[in-house]
Amino acid sequence: MGGLGKIRPMPFTVYAEYPGRPGHSEFVRTTAAGAMLKAADLIGTGWLDVHICDEKHEIYWPGRLTQAMSKK
């Protein structure tokens, strides 16, 4: 754990399935912005069941991702 004035990155894991491949893939990012960009890239290239999970096990599904991305 970091001391006062230190920021500890919170890991975010992007999960996705590629059509025709068994199982899922995981992509770890240290920032929420990085995770959202990766998720948007995966969605744009046809990956399925794309979602983000944070270290508190909060899951963010595509509906919430697209809403957040559209508020830029």
Helices and strands as residue ranges (DSSP letters): E 12-17, E 25-29, H 32-44, E 48-54, E 59-60, H 62-70
